[in-house]
Structures are given as structure tokens and as C-alpha cells.
Amino acid sequence: MEVKLVIELDGGQHQEQTAHDGHRDALISAKGYRILRFWNNQVFEETNAVLEVILNELRARCPYPDLPPQAEEGTL
């Protein structure tokens, strides 16, 4: 099953190109993809929280029982 999930990591340059990003996001979304966007510093400083958001989105889009159980906080 295709989950159609796009994960984008944004640096500071994305603050200056919001129109471009918005247009690209609309095109991607129109094809049925869900976009999760994180700032680079979130990935490095809040890695577990970012992974939890991604895992929750995967569970919502593909609710199969064979996915790993929800990890305890701080164990991702």
C-alpha cells in the first residue's frame, strides 16, 4: 500500500520562498500526497518528537496491526 507521505526539511531559506513552496505544495497535494514539514533544527534538537509525528501520520494513513507498537517517550 502506498502511503503517499512527503517529509520535507526546511532551512532558513524557506522563509524567503514561501510562494514557491506553497505552489509546489499545492501540486504535490493535488496528487494525493500529505506533506509533513519540519525545520532543520527541529530534526536535530527534537528528533524524537519529529519521529513521533511521522509515525503517527503513518499509523493514520496505514492502520495495520503489524506496525511497531507506540514507543515509550524517549525511546525512538
N, C-alpha and C positions, 0 to 999 in steps of 0.2 A: 504494500500500500504506500502510495506517495503521500508524504506529509505536507509538502509544499511550504516549507518554512525557510525563510531567508534571515540570516543573522548578520547584521551589519555593525561594524565597529567604527565609530566616528572619532576623528581627531578634531582639533580646533578649527581646521579649515572648513569644516561643515557648517560652522556658524555663519560663514560668509557666502555659502552657496545653497541656502535653503530653497530657493526657487527651483534650482536644478534638481536637488534631492526630492522635492515634492513632485515634480514632473515624473522623475524616474520611479518613485514610489507608486504613483498612480498607474503607470504602465505595468509594473510588477504585480500590483494588487489586482489589476484587471484580468490577469492570467490565473488568478486564484491563489496566489501566494500570500502568506502572512509574513510581515516584516517585523522583526524584533531588532531594535536599535539600542546600542549601548555605547557610552563614551569609553574611549580607550582607558582612561583612569579607573572607571568602574571595573573593568575586567581585571586590572592589576590590583586594585585596592579592595574590591568587594567580589572576588571571584566566586565564592560560594553562593552569594545572593544572585549573581548573574546566572550561574549554572542552575539554580533552583527555578528561576523564571523560565529558562529554556526547557527544563524537564517538565514543569507544569504545563507549558504550551504543548509539548509533545504528548503528554497524557491527555490533554483536552482534545487534541486532534486525532489521536490514535489510542483509544482507551482499551488496549489489550491487557489482559491479566498477566502476561509474561514480561511486562516491563519491570525493571527493578523496583523494589519497594521504596517508598519515600525515605530518603536518607534522614538520619537524625541531624539536627543543626550542627554544623561544623564538621561534618564527615564527608562532604563532597570533595 
